Amino acid sequence: MHQNDGVSFTSSPLKIPLSQTPAFQLTGTRHLAFQLIDSLRNRFNNVKHLSTQFNVSAQSELGVRSSTRRSPLLCFASVSLAAEKQSIGRSPLLYSASLSLTQPDSTESTQEGHLSTAGRYGEERVLVGEVLVRNKDGEELERKDLEMEALNALKACGANSALTAWEIQEDVDRIIDSGYFSSCTPVAVDSRDGIRLVFQSWGLGVVDLFGIQEVNWLHCATFFLPLLATVSRKAEHMVEPNQELRGLICEGANVLPSKFLENAFRDGHGKVVNLKRLDQVISSINGWYMDRGIFGLVSGVDIFSGGIVRLKVAESEVNDISVRFLDRKTGEPTKGNTKPATILRQLTTKKGQVDVDAISAMGLMDVSILPQSAGDAGKVDLIMNVVERPSGRFSAGAGISSGITGDLLSGLFGSFAYSERNLFGRNQKLNVSLERGQIDSTFRINYTDPWIEGNDKQTSRTITVQNSRSSGTVVHGNQHDNSSLSIGRVTAGVEFSRPLRPKWSGTAGLFFQRAGAHDEKKNPLIKDFYGSPLTASGKLYDDMLLAKVECVYPGSGNKGSSMFVINMEQGLPVMPDWLYFNRVNARVSKSVKLGPAHLLLRLSGGHVVGNFPPHEAFAIGGTSSVRGYKEGAVGSGQSYVVGSSEVSLKMLGPVEGVIFADYGHDLWSGPNVPGNPAGARNKRGSGYGYGIGIRLNSPLGLLRLEYAFNDRFAKRLHFAFGNPK
């Protein structure tokens, strides 16, 4: 009887209690696996001790050469993973590892010429001759695409390669990391042609490495035992064999839209479950919750027979929210200026969800949320850490008025403002501003309460006092001495705004206004150079009480969105000489993507009826109307309509090129304006323009430079800030 006949190595499963943390589970698995390996080494040393009684061996620098008959042992190693529900994700796992040595046949041969060299970390190298992919039965895989995935994953293992255990293990990791294989276990088999190393993938594939060099089995075992220890470390990553995705079950997702799940899994239906892709889907689901401030995540994933994937989603209900102010410099708790009730009322709280976007939109503070256990299952307490920003500031700037009719310099104006954004610690805002130029000037005081206390509709209130002066030449032109006239307005009033529905808002207000015309020396005027009246009442000033209503759909603000605005002003004749008229104006725009370009369509129109002053007529022409004309040069009417289209294309960085065309018409209503100022100045009442331009997104905002031609073969350069209205 040979000295190694009947020798076998076995071990029991290694189990980690479910109550341990994942990190401890992995450490424990490695420790027990290495205990198993050390036990095997000790038993193997006993076998080696018996063999040396009959062997005469000589060790060289390259390897071990034996003159005795080697025992035909098959060194077989396997590492497997088991879980009570075969779960991945956050579910705790049970691990098992087994190792055995078996005897495939009784062929006797002599090993000579074993070539090995020092490898990584002192490991020896073994020469292998061929790399194939096989299933657990030694047959070719039915799925050729899976076979190619395994072959493409191999980097070190190739024909006639001298490999270390570390390099083989790295290729095992690459096969697993491809996502298509649930496990890959190396198996060493002795054959007449030498050693055969098999990487066996449970249920999916086997990778065979056929060695063509004869190796002493005692030396072979010394080579493979460190490999088994390395494989034991890989066991923590192994899961159930991958199947084709045939169905999806999602439990506990009360907020997550089903459409989101359908889109996430649609591309993988009917295909082999790729664990890397599945991990990406889980990350996207967790990201969906995080982006919306919802306390939820995928807590586990089960893959059942038949290709059914079950997602377990945990969503927590917010129990209580507290506010804690932190010092901006030290990070220590401090006393805040903002009332906690002002912060908390901004929150939109639902089951498992706290929307802090409204707090960020206040612009007063930086917010972070720290979840705490509430003691009750499925509930969480939140601590809101708040770092306040400075709320008061001075600012200064400059700009160009869109109502200029002469050169650009005549439209320049400067501005100065002071703003307090957190008055009384209630997020109330006070703004005092002054804008002054050669033509326009405005002094304004605004007080805004963005959320009236006690109102559950988030209604805001704004009180305004304003004294403004704007150009009157857009309707009346210049005087006989080429001097200009201006329209002065003193306004005071209050308006209320509130959300009507998602992305819709409404505003209603009441204002008193006194308006009149002045020359350049600020002398009041009743008539212009052509004898047309400048006021409706025939007095130096027109008094009016205006009721205003406005409805706005701003869209997303991105290209491809829509915008709609409609407003109405009604003059209320409370006093006998106060004006009585109604003025309606509407604007709509739509952007459409055309490949790399965008098509923007705009349409605006309005009508005024009643006892209205001429300067309240609609002026047509100019930078924000029909380009190619001066401001108001097309006409001024009781009614109007203006359409515009433009195609923009990204050119270089923040620069865009644009081609545009505009058309405007007063609907033959020019003579209905008191004094017919358009007719007196021979304005046609209709016209179009077209041209090209560039747009630049700068720190100052959008800059527009446009060169336009009109239907009278005149050309004009337009420069402006912001998007066209």
RAPEBEL-V386672 format. One record per backbone hydrogen bond with DSSP energy under -1.0 kcal/mol. NH is the residue of the N-H (numbers start at 1). CO is the residue of the C=O. Records with the same first field share a line. If there is no record, write none. Layout:
BEGIN
NH->CO / CO
END
This chain:
BEGIN
7->4
20->17
25->21
26->22
27->23
28->24
29->25
30->26
31->27
32->28
33->29
34->30
35->31
36->32
37->33
38->34
39->35
40->36
41->37
42->38
43->39
44->40
45->41
46->42
47->43
48->44
49->45
50->46
51->47
52->48
54->51
55->51
58->65
60->63
65->58
70->109
73->71
74->102
76->100
78->98
80->96
82->94
88->301
94->82
96->80
98->78
100->76
102->74
116->62
119->123
122->119
123->120
125->117
126->163
128->161
129->210
132->208
134->206
135->139
138->135
147->143
148->144
149->145
150->146
151->147
152->148
153->149
161->128
163->126
168->164
169->165
170->166
171->167
172->168
173->169
174->170
175->171
176->172
177->173
179->176
185->200
187->198
188->75
189->196
191->194
194->191
196->189
197->209
198->187
199->207
200->185
201->205
204->201
205->201
206->134
207->199
208->132
209->197
210->130
211->195
220->216
221->217
222->218
223->219
224->220
225->221
228->224
229->225
230->226
231->227
232->228
233->229
237->234
238->235
239->182
245->271
246->307
247->307
249->309
251->311
254->252
261->257
262->258
263->259
264->260
265->261
266->262
269->266
270->245
271->268
273->243
275->179
278->274
279->275
280->276
281->277
282->278
283->279
284->280
285->281
286->282
287->283
288->284
289->285
290->286
291->287
293->290
294->289
295->352
296->294
297->314
299->312
300->312
301->88
302->310
304->308
307->304
309->247
310->302
311->249
312->300
313->251
314->297
316->295
317->378
319->380
322->382
324->384
326->386
327->332
331->327
334->325
339->425
343->339
344->340
345->341
346->343
347->344
350->353
353->350
354->293
355->348
360->356
361->357
363->360
366->387
368->385
370->383
372->381
379->376
380->317
381->372
382->320
383->370
384->322
385->368
386->324
387->366
389->364
393->419
395->417
397->415
399->413
401->411
411->408
412->409
413->399
414->436
415->397
416->434
417->395
418->432
419->393
420->430
421->391
423->428
425->422
426->423
429->448
430->420
431->446
432->418
433->444
434->416
435->442
436->414
437->440
438->412
441->469
442->435
443->467
444->433
445->465
446->431
447->463
448->429
449->461
452->459
455->452
460->497
461->449
462->495
463->447
464->493
465->445
466->491
467->443
468->489
469->441
470->487
472->485
475->472
476->472
477->473
479->483
482->479
486->518
487->470
488->516
489->468
490->514
491->466
492->512
493->464
494->510
495->462
496->508
497->460
498->506
500->504
504->501
505->552
506->498
507->550
508->496
509->548
510->494
511->546
512->492
513->544
514->490
515->542
516->488
518->486
519->523
522->519
525->517
528->532
531->528
534->526
542->515
544->513
546->511
547->570
548->509
549->568
550->507
551->566
552->505
553->564
561->558
563->589
564->553
565->587
566->551
567->585
568->549
569->583
570->547
571->581
572->545
574->572
578->575
579->543
582->609
583->569
584->607
585->567
586->605
587->565
588->603
589->563
590->601
591->561
592->599
594->597
597->594
598->648
599->592
600->646
601->590
602->644
603->588
604->642
605->586
606->640
607->584
608->638
609->582
611->580
612->610
616->613
617->614
618->637
620->635
622->626
625->622
629->626
632->621
633->630
634->620
635->620
637->618
640->606
641->665
642->604
643->663
644->602
645->661
646->600
647->659
648->598
649->657
651->655
655->652
656->695
657->649
658->693
659->647
660->691
661->645
662->689
663->643
664->687
665->641
666->685
669->666
672->669
673->670
676->673
680->676
682->679
683->678
685->634
687->664
689->662
690->709
691->660
692->707
693->658
694->705
695->656
696->703
697->654
698->701
701->698
703->696
704->720
705->694
706->718
707->692
708->716
709->690
710->714
711->688
713->710
716->708
718->706
720->704
722->702
END
